[in-house]
Amino acid sequence: MLDEILHILAAAIISWILFVTVDIFFRLPETGGVSGASAIARDIEAAGGALSGGTMMGNIVCSPDASAGTLLAACGVYVAGIPGGLAAALMVFIGNRICYDPGYAGTTGAILATFVVYAFTLIGFSATDFIAGMVIAILTIQGLSHAHASRLLARLWRVRQ
């Protein structure tokens, strides 16, 4: 039982680092890439958060980004191994096109996560550890405090610049 909890916590940290790194690499904090992202960013800023962090959070909500890609890839690996993760990446790609998202953060995140999750299954983790871990990782960005999360993302964005 304790091993499972530690695996989930480790998977949450790995997933968080993966999806935040990919999203920042693809410049999600820079501008609202899809409809609604800028409005969310302005609301978060008005509530005491950072505009660039809010922009990234708005992009996360409005289109499949690397967080969605990582979660779906973990589900795909759980169902069908690497082919399942790659099928999830294809679904994220299609979702991005449906949202008129010009970027590839979600697809890239899903492809990277497929291989990361699969590699960790070879050393004793399960894909379900990453499914639970990714839900926790998303919760830390979207569910606990928009103001604090947006400020953290803005600090990370400044490092990227």
Secondary structure by P-SEA (a helix, b strand, c coil): caaaaaaaaaaaaaaaaaaaaaaaaacccccccccaaaaaaaaaaaacccaaaaaaaaaaaccccaaaaaaaaaaaaacccaaaaaaaaaaaaaaaaaacccccaaaaaaaaaaaaaaaaaaacccaaaaaaaaaaaaaacccccaaaaaaaaaaaaaaac
